Amino acid sequence: MGIRLPSVLLSAAKQVLKMQSVSARCQSIVPKGHIPVYVGETDRKRFFVPISYLSQPSFIDLLNKAEEEFGFSHPTGGLRIPCKEEAFIDVTSKLQSS
């Protein structure tokens, strides 16, 4: 026995699902030469980091901190860096200016 929704609700539900699908596709686009990382201790924000940062000592320190906390298994499916957003922005802005 199924549940029947009025056509207005069914139409609205389809629109919501369609918007979520479009949103998910847009979020999955990563600029060429970058990797997505999720930064934050509780609320995580997504950043795109140039691959060139992966060889920089200050960024390697952040990656080592992530490895200590999460190992190589990241439950969000992306690389999580467990530091405050402000600290991450400070490190990456210094790398960008050099």
C-alpha positions in Angstrom: 0.0 0.0 0.0 1.6 3.3 -1.1 1.1 6.8 0.0 -0.5 9.2 -2.5 0.5 12.8 -2.5 -1.6 15.6 -4.0 -0.1 16.6 -7.4 0.9 20.0 -6.0 3.0 18.4 -3.3 4.4 15.9 -5.7 5.5 18.7 -8.1 7.1 20.6 -5.2 9.0 17.5 -4.1 10.3 16.9 -7.6 11.5 20.5 -7.8 13.3 20.2 -4.5 15.0 17.0 -5.5 16.0 18.5 -8.9 17.6 21.6 -7.1 19.5 19.3 -4.7 20.8 17.4 -7.7 22.0 20.5 -9.5 23.5 21.8 -6.2 25.4 18.5 -5.7 26.8 18.6 -9.3 28.0 22.2 -8.9 29.7 21.3 -5.6 31.5 18.4 -7.2 33.2 20.7 -9.8 36.8 21.2 -8.7 39.0 23.7 -10.5 41.9 22.1 -12.5 45.0 21.9 -10.4 43.2 22.1 -7.1 42.0 19.6 -4.4 39.0 20.2 -2.2 39.5 20.2 1.6 37.1 20.5 4.4 38.3 22.8 7.2 37.0 23.3 10.7 36.8 21.6 14.0 33.0 21.2 14.1 31.4 23.1 11.2 33.4 22.3 8.1 33.8 24.7 5.2 35.0 23.5 1.8 38.0 25.1 0.2 39.9 24.5 -3.0 43.7 24.3 -2.5 46.2 24.5 -5.3 48.1 21.2 -5.7 51.4 23.2 -5.3 50.6 23.7 -1.6 51.0 20.0 -1.0 54.8 20.3 -1.0 55.0 23.4 1.3 56.2 22.7 4.9 53.4 24.8 6.5 50.7 22.9 4.6 52.4 19.6 5.3 52.0 20.4 9.0 48.3 20.8 8.5 48.2 17.5 6.6 50.1 15.7 9.4 47.6 17.0 11.9 44.8 15.6 9.8 46.6 12.3 9.5 47.0 12.1 13.3 43.3 12.8 13.9 41.7 10.8 11.1 44.3 8.5 9.6 43.8 7.9 6.0 40.0 7.3 6.3 38.0 10.4 6.0 34.3 9.9 6.7 33.1 12.9 4.6 34.8 11.4 1.5 37.1 14.4 1.3 40.2 15.5 3.0 39.4 17.0 6.4 41.8 19.4 8.1 40.9 19.7 11.8 41.9 23.3 12.6 40.2 26.6 12.9 39.2 28.2 9.7 41.1 31.4 10.6 44.4 29.3 11.1 43.9 27.6 7.7 43.3 30.9 5.9 46.4 32.4 7.6 48.6 29.5 6.4 47.1 29.5 2.9 47.3 33.3 2.5 51.0 33.2 3.5 51.6 30.5 0.9 49.7 32.5 -1.7 51.8 35.6 -1.2 55.1 33.8 -1.5 
